Amino acid sequence: MSEDTTTPVDHAANAARYPLLPPARVMLDGYLNASNSGAYLQGQLVFYQGADLRFDHLLAAAQLMTEEAEALRMYAERGEDGEWSVIECPPDPQVNTAQYDFSSEPDPDEAVREFSRAALRAGRTITDPAPQVSNYCFRLGEDRAALLSICHHVFVDGYGGLLARTRVGELLAAWQKGEPSPPRTFGRFADLVAESEEPDPAGIEFWTQMLDGAPTAVSMASRTAQPAPLYEELDLYNETFLGDLRAFDENIKWPHFAAAACIAYTSAIVDDTDVVTGFPVANRTSMQEKITPAQAMASLPLRVEADPDAAFTECAATVRAAISATRPYQRQPAEKIRAAVPQAFRTGRLYGPTVNIIPFFAPGDAGTLRTEAEVIGQGPVDDMMFVVEPWESAGIRIKLLFNPALYDAATRALHAERFDGWVRQIQAAPTTALRELECLTSEERRRHDELAHATADEGGRAELADTWGELVSPGDYAAAAGIDAAEVRGLAVRTRLGRPATFGRSGQVIVLTSAGEVATGFRAEVTATGLRTRGREDERSVVAGNWVELGELRRALSPLADRVGFDSSDVTFAPTSRRIAVTLPETADDAAREAAKAALDEATGSPVRVR
């Protein structure tokens, strides 16, 4: 492996200076909160293959593309007045481009991907007085190469990255035929700045009204976290999704169907028909915006009512109408919406999962070369993101991006299997009612089938108050509900929407008897090995966007109770929309109170006040 780079130089003298465009401010806020994180980097990786490939052409194309795209050659600076601006550096190919030879690696493609992931994890400082873009050209074999371009999201978004890789393809195609470089196709950043306007503050009212009374428990995770320096990704390939939809209706708008599939799935998991997801908008309506690489996109909240009795086609129409209603107001900065919506600034969440439909995704033509593009850095993923893009002639590629601080490997795998089956049901029968779509993995289905025929052992425990988090039997639930064991014909664990509860989520425990169904008043989590009790139905509440259970609080305080001398079963909580209030006995000193707060913070992920 070899590298050819030089040391960056100071470009501040005589540099063009521009104000920070409004869409870039939310990315700046994210950077300031986590300046060493790679979460806010945008990376595009393109593989090229063909007999006409010349590595020197690829290197020159990357350099010329960077010279032509001013936004890729900028850095940020904060003035004495506190205002931020971006400064354009003059072109300097030696600064922007590095060369590597991975042709001798056992798996050159995977070596490039690992290099790319490491480059993103490293993050970067946007105030270094040098161009922010980095181009990496890789030799992968005699007729194979790759180009990785990384830049901070403050300066360019995914659409801008598409423009950049399209320009590289144009140059390669022309040079293959011995033709001169095609004329520059990028718009000029100065012209983009000149036509940019501040959004009308009155538009904030639309968003506050849309989100008025919206649920605060909007995530499929039970916590919040900073965007991960690098998300975890699982890819699903559906070979016939577009073809099946066209067969159903040749005029169908597939992006709305794909978005509705993601939103309806979120509804099923969070157990609420009122769904608030994030959706990225390109914010490119003028020709200047459409041809200029820059940061223009924004992720905004979308609120949709996913009626369980509605056909999926109706849900797709509802999603389409909801998106259309936001169009006049999509330029409102997300940070101003967040500041104006109480549940957002109290919970740290403006929305749950993000639904990113990319109808324009393409690797880009490069003449006779075969190209394959991958978005290595998708930008910040603070929760979970669905990314859906066309694949082959009639299919889609679904990328599930997870914040690993919120979703572990097992949970990620469950979502992937579950969502793949969910989408395939929809494409097979688009008019199916939402409540009739199954939202289970094969193992979850097996466990629910077993429970439906479970019998109750004699002598079940009638008292389950101190069993939160433990595995309990059907007989225990029957005894706690005062049901004779001989009457038990099975058990069901269902969500509020009447769905079988998925692994990792709790549901209401219902005993199936010869006389009918009996609600026990308890909740349980179905696992691969049994039922894990989650307390009583009336001992849970949403606090700061998270479901919190009293039994979890008692379990967290149990070790401290033994030390301080009180019974943790006596602990009660007064949940509000903002925090959990727990009162300890007067014998607890300051150290005990700090220990209690730390234990509860770790257990619930919600604000806690210990008195």
C-alpha positions in Angstrom: 0.0 0.0 0.0 1.4 3.4 -0.9 0.2 7.0 -0.3 1.1 10.2 -2.0 0.0 13.4 -0.1 1.4 16.7 0.9 1.0 19.0 3.9 -2.0 21.4 3.7 -1.1 25.1 3.4 -2.7 28.2 4.7 -5.4 29.5 2.2 -6.9 32.3 4.3 -5.2 35.1 2.4 -7.4 36.7 -0.3 -10.0 33.9 0.0 -13.7 34.4 -0.9 -15.9 34.5 2.2 -19.6 33.6 2.3 -22.3 33.5 5.0 -23.3 30.1 6.3 -26.4 29.0 4.4 -29.5 28.3 6.5 -29.6 24.6 5.8 -26.0 24.2 7.0 -26.8 25.5 10.5 -28.3 22.4 11.9 -25.2 20.4 10.7 -23.0 23.1 12.4 -25.0 22.6 15.6 -24.4 18.9 15.5 -20.7 19.4 14.8 -20.4 21.8 17.8 -22.1 19.2 20.1 -19.7 16.5 18.9 -16.8 18.1 17.1 -14.7 14.9 16.9 -17.5 12.8 15.6 -17.6 11.4 12.0 -21.4 11.3 12.2 -21.6 14.6 10.3 -19.4 13.5 7.4 -20.8 12.7 4.0 -18.9 10.0 2.0 -19.4 8.6 -1.5 -17.5 5.6 -2.8 -17.5 4.6 -6.5 -16.0 1.5 -8.0 -14.9 1.6 -11.6 -14.1 -1.4 -13.8 -13.3 -1.8 -17.5 -10.5 -2.2 -20.1 -10.7 1.6 -20.8 -10.0 2.5 -17.2 -6.9 4.7 -16.7 -5.9 5.5 -13.1 -4.3 8.8 -14.1 -7.7 9.8 -15.7 -9.5 9.0 -12.4 -7.0 11.0 -10.4 -7.3 13.9 -12.8 -11.1 13.7 -12.9 -11.3 13.8 -9.1 -9.0 16.8 -9.0 -10.8 18.8 -11.7 -14.2 18.0 -10.1 -12.9 19.5 -6.8 -11.5 22.6 -8.6 -15.0 23.2 -10.1 -17.0 22.6 -6.9 -16.3 25.6 -4.6 -18.3 24.1 -1.7 -15.9 21.2 -1.5 -12.9 23.5 -1.0 -14.2 25.4 2.0 -13.7 25.6 5.7 -15.7 27.4 8.4 -14.7 30.3 10.7 -16.5 32.0 13.5 -16.2 35.7 13.6 -15.7 38.0 16.6 -19.4 38.8 16.4 -20.1 35.1 16.9 -21.5 34.6 13.4 -20.2 31.7 11.2 -19.0 32.0 7.6 -17.4 29.7 5.1 -14.2 30.5 3.3 -13.3 29.2 -0.1 -9.8 27.9 -0.7 -8.1 28.1 -4.1 -7.7 24.7 -5.9 -4.7 22.7 -4.8 -4.8 19.1 -6.1 -1.9 18.0 -3.8 -4.0 18.9 -0.8 -7.2 17.2 -1.8 -6.2 13.9 -3.3 -4.3 10.9 -2.1 -3.4 7.7 -3.9 -3.4 4.1 -2.6 -2.6 0.8 -4.1 -4.8 -2.0 -2.7 -4.4 -4.4 -5.6 -2.3 -6.8 -3.5 -4.9 -7.0 -0.7 -6.7 -10.4 -0.4 -10.1 -8.6 -0.9 -9.3 -5.1 -2.4 -13.0 -4.0 -2.3 -13.4 -4.8 1.3 -10.1 -3.2 2.1 -11.4 0.0 0.5 -14.6 -0.2 2.5 -12.7 -0.7 5.8 -10.4 2.3 4.9 -13.5 4.4 4.2 -15.1 3.4 7.5 -11.9 4.3 9.4 -11.7 7.6 7.6 -15.3 8.4 8.7 -14.7 7.4 12.3 -11.7 9.8 12.5 -13.9 12.8 12.0 -12.4 16.1 11.1 -12.3 19.8 12.2 -14.2 22.1 9.9 -12.2 25.2 11.1 -8.8 24.0 9.8 -7.9 26.5 7.1 -7.7 24.0 4.3 -10.2 22.5 1.8 -12.6 20.1 3.7 -13.0 17.6 0.9 -10.7 14.6 0.8 -10.4 12.4 -2.4 -8.9 9.0 -2.1 -8.0 7.1 -5.4 -7.4 3.4 -5.0 -5.8 1.0 -7.5 -7.6 -2.3 -7.1 -6.3 -4.3 -10.1 -5.3 -3.9 -13.7 -8.7 -2.7 -14.8 -10.3 -1.8 -11.5 -10.1 1.3 -9.3 -12.2 3.2 -6.7 -12.8 6.8 -5.7 -13.8 7.8 -2.2 -14.8 11.4 -1.5 -15.4 12.6 2.0 -16.6 16.1 3.1 -18.4 17.5 6.1 -22.2 17.8 5.9 -21.8 21.5 6.7 -20.6 22.0 3.2 -22.2 19.4 1.0 -25.1 16.9 1.2 -25.9 13.6 -0.5 -27.4 15.3 -3.6 -24.3 17.4 -3.9 -22.3 14.2 -3.7 -24.3 12.8 -6.6 -23.5 15.9 -8.7 -19.8 15.4 -7.9 -19.6 11.8 -8.8 -21.7 12.4 -12.0 -19.1 15.0 -13.0 -16.3 12.5 -12.5 -18.1 10.1 -14.8 -18.6 12.8 -17.5 -14.9 13.5 -17.5 -13.9 9.9 -17.7 -16.3 9.2 -20.5 -15.0 12.1 -22.6 -11.3 11.3 -22.0 -11.9 7.7 -23.0 -12.8 8.9 -26.5 -9.9 11.4 -26.6 -12.2 14.3 -26.3 -11.5 17.5 -24.2 -13.2 18.0 -20.9 -16.9 18.8 -21.2 -17.8 22.3 -20.1 -18.3 22.8 -16.3 -21.8 21.7 -15.3 -21.8 22.9 -11.7 -23.4 26.1 -10.6 -21.3 28.7 -8.8 -21.6 28.8 -5.1 -21.5 32.6 -5.1 -24.7 32.6 -7.3 -26.3 30.2 -4.9 -25.6 32.4 -1.9 -26.9 35.5 -3.9 -30.3 33.9 -4.3 -30.6 32.4 -0.9 -33.2 33.9 1.5 -33.9 33.4 5.1 -37.1 31.4 5.7 -40.2 33.3 6.8 -40.4 32.9 10.6 -44.2 32.7 10.3 -43.7 29.3 8.7 -42.8 27.9 12.2 -46.5 28.0 13.0 -47.2 25.3 10.5 -44.9 22.9 12.3 -46.0 23.8 15.8 -49.7 23.2 14.8 -48.8 19.9 13.0 -47.0 18.6 16.0 -49.5 19.9 18.6 -50.5 16.9 20.8 -48.1 14.5 19.0 -46.9 11.5 21.0 -43.5 11.8 22.7 -42.7 8.1 22.6 -41.8 8.1 18.9 -38.8 5.9 18.7 -38.3 2.1 18.4 -35.5 2.5 20.9 -36.1 3.1 24.6 -33.3 5.8 24.9 -31.8 8.8 23.2 -28.2 9.1 22.2 -25.8 11.4 20.3 -25.4 10.4 16.6 -22.9 7.6 16.4 -19.5 8.3 14.8 -20.3 5.5 12.5 -23.7 3.8 12.2 -24.3 0.1 11.8 -25.8 -0.9 8.5 -27.8 -3.9 7.3 -28.8 -4.1 3.6 -31.9 -5.8 2.2 -32.3 -6.4 -1.6 -35.8 -6.8 -3.0 -35.5 -7.8 -6.6 -39.1 -7.2 -7.7 -40.6 -4.4 -5.6 -40.8 -1.8 -8.4 -41.9 -4.4 -10.9 -44.7 -5.7 -8.6 -46.0 -2.2 -7.9 -46.0 -1.4 -11.7 -48.0 -4.5 -12.3 -50.5 -3.4 -9.7 -50.7 0.2 -11.1 -48.4 1.4 -13.8 -48.9 5.0 -12.7 -47.9 4.4 -9.1 -45.5 6.7 -7.3 -43.2 4.1 -5.7 -41.4 6.6 -3.3 -44.7 7.2 -1.4 -45.3 3.4 -1.2 -41.8 2.9 0.1 -42.2 5.7 2.6 -45.5 4.4 3.8 -44.0 0.9 4.3 -41.4 2.4 6.7 -44.0 4.5 8.5 -46.5 1.8 8.9 -43.8 -0.5 10.2 -42.8 2.1 12.7 -46.4 2.4 13.8 -46.6 -1.4 14.4 -43.4 -1.4 16.5 -44.0 1.8 18.6 -47.6 0.6 19.1 -49.2 3.9 18.1 -51.3 4.9 15.1 -50.0 8.5 15.5 -46.5 8.3 14.0 -43.8 11.0 13.8 -40.8 10.1 11.7 -38.1 12.2 10.1 -37.9 12.8 6.4 -35.1 14.4 4.5 -36.0 17.1 1.9 -33.7 18.2 -0.9 -34.7 21.9 -0.8 -33.7 22.3 -4.4 -36.4 24.0 -6.5 -34.4 26.6 -8.5 -32.1 25.6 -11.3 -29.2 27.1 -9.4 -29.9 24.9 -6.4 -30.2 21.8 -8.6 -26.8 22.2 -10.2 -24.7 23.5 -7.3 -23.0 21.1 -4.8 -23.8 22.5 -1.4 -25.5 21.6 1.9 -29.2 22.3 1.1 -31.1 19.3 2.5 -32.9 19.2 5.9 -34.5 16.4 8.0 -37.9 17.5 9.2 -40.7 15.8 11.1 -43.6 14.1 9.3 -46.7 13.2 11.3 -49.0 10.5 9.8 -52.0 8.7 11.1 -51.5 5.0 10.3 -55.1 3.8 10.5 -54.9 0.0 11.2 -58.2 -0.6 9.3 -57.1 1.3 6.2 -55.7 -0.5 3.2 -52.0 0.0 2.6 -52.8 1.9 -0.6 -54.8 4.4 1.5 -51.8 4.7 3.9 -49.6 5.5 1.0 -52.0 8.2 -0.1 -52.1 9.6 3.4 -48.3 9.8 3.4 -48.2 11.5 0.1 -50.8 14.1 1.3 -48.8 14.7 4.5 -45.6 15.3 2.6 -47.3 17.6 0.1 -48.7 19.7 3.0 -45.2 20.4 4.2 -43.8 21.6 0.9 -44.4 25.4 1.4 -42.6 25.2 4.8 -39.7 22.8 4.2 -37.1 25.5 4.3 -37.7 26.1 8.0 -34.5 25.2 9.9 -35.0 22.1 12.0 -33.3 23.7 15.0 -35.9 26.4 15.1 -38.7 23.9 14.9 -37.1 21.9 17.7 -36.9 25.1 19.8 -40.6 25.9 19.2 -42.0 22.4 19.9 -42.2 21.6 23.7 -42.0 17.8 23.4 -38.9 18.1 21.2 -36.8 20.3 23.5 -38.0 18.3 26.5 -37.3 14.9 25.2 -34.4 15.5 22.8 -36.4 14.0 20.0 -38.1 15.9 17.2 -39.0 12.6 15.5 -38.3 8.8 15.7 -36.8 6.9 12.8 -35.9 8.8 9.7 -37.3 7.7 6.3 -35.0 8.6 3.5 -36.3 7.7 0.0 -33.7 8.4 -2.7 -35.4 8.2 -6.2 -32.4 9.9 -7.9 -29.7 7.5 -6.7 -27.5 6.2 -9.5 -23.8 5.4 -9.7 -23.3 7.7 -12.6 -22.4 7.0 -16.2 -18.6 6.7 -17.0 -18.6 5.8 -20.6 -17.6 2.2 -21.2 -16.7 1.6 -17.5 -19.0 -0.4 -15.2 -19.6 1.6 -12.0 -21.0 0.8 -8.6 -21.7 3.5 -6.0 -22.0 3.2 -2.3 -22.9 6.0 0.2 -20.4 5.3 3.0 -21.3 8.3 5.1 -25.0 9.0 5.2 -24.8 11.8 7.6 -26.0 11.8 11.3 -28.1 8.9 12.4 -29.3 9.7 15.9 -31.9 6.9 16.1 -32.5 4.7 13.1 -32.8 5.4 9.4 -34.6 3.6 6.5 -32.8 4.4 3.2 -34.6 3.1 0.1 -33.2 3.5 -3.4 -33.8 1.8 -6.8 -31.7 -1.3 -7.5 -31.3 -3.1 -10.8 -34.3 -2.7 -13.2 -37.2 -3.6 -11.0 -36.0 -3.8 -7.4 -35.0 -1.7 -4.5 -32.2 -1.7 -2.0 -33.1 -1.0 1.6 -30.4 0.1 3.9 -31.3 0.0 7.6 -28.9 2.3 9.5 -28.8 2.1 13.3 -27.2 4.1 16.0 -25.3 1.3 17.8 -25.7 3.1 21.1 -29.5 2.3 20.9 -29.8 -0.9 18.8 -27.5 -3.9 19.6 -26.6 -6.5 17.0 -29.5 -8.8 17.9 -32.1 -6.1 17.7 -30.7 -4.9 14.4 -31.0 -8.4 13.0 -34.6 -8.7 14.2 -35.6 -5.5 12.5 -34.0 -6.5 9.3 -35.8 -9.9 9.1 -39.1 -8.3 10.2 -39.0 -5.4 7.8 -38.0 -7.6 4.9 -41.1 -9.7 5.4 -43.3 -6.6 6.0 -42.3 -5.1 2.6 -42.8 -8.4 0.7 -46.3 -8.8 2.1 -47.1 -5.3 0.9 -45.9 -5.8 -2.7 -47.8 -9.1 -2.9 -51.1 -7.5 -1.9 -51.0 -3.7 -1.7 -54.6 -3.3 -0.7 -54.2 -5.4 2.5 -55.4 -3.6 5.7 -52.5 -2.5 7.9 -53.7 -4.6 10.9 -53.6 -7.7 8.7 -49.9 -7.3 7.8 -47.8 -9.6 10.1 -45.0 -7.8 11.9 -43.0 -10.8 13.3 -39.8 -12.8 12.6 -40.1 -16.5 12.2 -38.9 -17.1 15.7 -41.3 -14.5 17.1 -44.1 -16.3 15.3 -43.1 -19.6 16.7 -43.0 -18.4 20.3 -46.5 -16.8 20.0 -47.9 -20.0 18.5 -46.4 -21.9 21.5 -47.9 -19.5 23.9 -51.4 -19.8 22.3 -51.4 -23.4 23.3 -49.6 -23.1 26.6 -51.1 -24.7 29.7 -50.8 -23.5 33.3 -48.9 -25.4 35.9 -50.6 -26.0 39.2 -49.5 -23.8 42.1 -48.5 -20.7 40.1 -47.3 -17.6 42.0 -50.2 -15.3 42.8 -47.9 -12.4 43.8 -45.7 -10.9 41.0 -45.0 -7.4 42.5 -41.3 -8.1 43.0 -40.6 -10.1 39.9 -39.9 -7.3 37.3 -37.5 -8.6 34.7 -37.7 -12.2 35.8 -38.9 -15.2 33.6 -42.4 -16.2 34.8 -44.7 -19.0 33.7 -48.3 -18.9 32.2 -49.4 -20.4 35.5 -47.9 -17.5 37.4 -50.0 -15.0 35.3 -53.1 -17.1 35.7 -52.7 -17.3 39.5 -52.0 -13.6 39.7 -55.2 -12.9 37.8 -57.2 -15.3 40.0 -57.8 -17.8 37.1 -58.0 -21.5 37.8 -55.2 -23.3 36.2 -57.5 -25.9 34.7 -59.3 -23.2 32.8 -56.2 -22.0 30.9 -56.1 -22.8 27.2 -53.3 -20.6 26.2 -51.7 -17.1 26.6 -51.4 -14.1 24.3 -49.1 -11.1 24.7 -50.5 -8.2 22.6 -49.7 -4.5 22.1 -52.3 -1.8 22.4 -53.0 -2.1 18.6 -53.8 -5.8 19.1 -50.6 -7.1 17.5 -48.4 -9.9 18.9 -45.6 -8.2 20.8 -42.2 -8.4 19.2 -39.0 -9.4 21.0 -37.7 -6.5 23.0 -41.1 -4.8 23.4 -43.7 -5.6 26.1 -47.3 -6.3 25.6 -50.5 -6.9 27.6 -50.8 -10.5 29.0 -54.1 -12.1 28.2 -55.1 -15.5 29.4 -57.1 -17.6 27.0 -59.7 -19.7 28.8 -62.6 -21.9 27.9 -64.9 -19.0 28.6 -63.0 -16.5 26.5 -60.1 -14.0 26.9 -59.2 -12.6 30.3 -56.9 -9.5 30.7 -54.5 -10.0 33.6 -53.5 -6.4 34.1 -49.8 -7.4 33.7 -47.3 -6.8 30.9 -44.6 -9.2 29.6 -41.9 -9.3 27.1 -41.8 -12.4 24.9 -38.3 -13.9 24.6 -36.8 -16.9 22.8 -36.8 -18.7 26.2 -39.9 -17.6 28.0 -41.9 -14.7 29.3 -40.2 -11.9 31.1 -42.5 -10.0 33.4 -42.7 -6.2 32.9 -44.9 -5.2 35.8 -48.5 -4.1 35.9 -50.2 -2.2 33.1 -50.9 0.8 35.4 -47.3 1.0 36.6 -45.8 2.5 33.5 -45.7 5.9 32.0 -44.0 7.9 29.2 -41.3 10.2 30.7 -39.3 12.5 28.5 -40.2 10.4 25.4 -39.3 7.0 27.0 -41.6 4.3 28.5 -40.6 3.9 32.2 -41.8 1.1 34.4 -42.1 1.2 38.2 -40.7 -2.3 38.6 -37.6 -1.2 36.7 -37.1 1.7 39.2 -37.5 -0.6 42.1 -35.0 -3.2 40.7 -32.5 -0.4 40.0 -32.7 0.8 43.6 -32.7 -2.6 45.2 -28.9 -2.8 45.9 -29.0 0.7 47.4 -32.0 -0.1 49.5 -30.1 -2.9 51.3 -27.3 -0.4 52.1 -29.4 2.5 53.2 -32.0 0.5 55.0 -35.3 0.8 53.2 -37.6 -1.5 51.2 -37.4 -0.8 47.5 -40.9 -2.2 47.1 -42.1 0.9 48.9 -40.7 3.2 46.2 -43.2 4.9 44.1 -42.7 7.4 41.3 -44.6 10.5 40.2 -44.0 10.6 36.5 -44.4 13.9 34.6 -43.7 14.7 31.0 -40.3 15.9 32.1 -38.8 13.7 34.8 -39.2 10.9 37.3 -39.4 12.0 40.9 -38.3 9.4 43.5 -38.5 10.1 47.3 -36.0 8.3 49.4 -36.3 7.9 53.2 -34.7 10.6 55.5 -31.9 8.1 56.4 -30.5 8.4 52.9 -27.5 10.8 52.8 -26.2 12.8 49.8 -24.0 10.0 48.6 -26.9 7.6 48.6 -29.0 10.1 46.7 -26.3 10.5 44.0 -26.0 6.7 43.8 -29.8 6.4 43.4 -29.8 9.0 40.6 -27.0 7.3 38.8 -28.7 3.9 39.0 -32.0 5.3 37.8 -30.4 7.3 35.0 -28.7 4.1 33.7 -31.9 2.1 34.0 -34.4 4.4 32.4 -32.5 6.8 30.2 -34.9 9.5 31.5 -34.4 12.6 33.6 -34.6 11.7 37.3 -35.0 13.8 40.4 -34.2 12.2 43.7 -35.5 13.7 46.9 
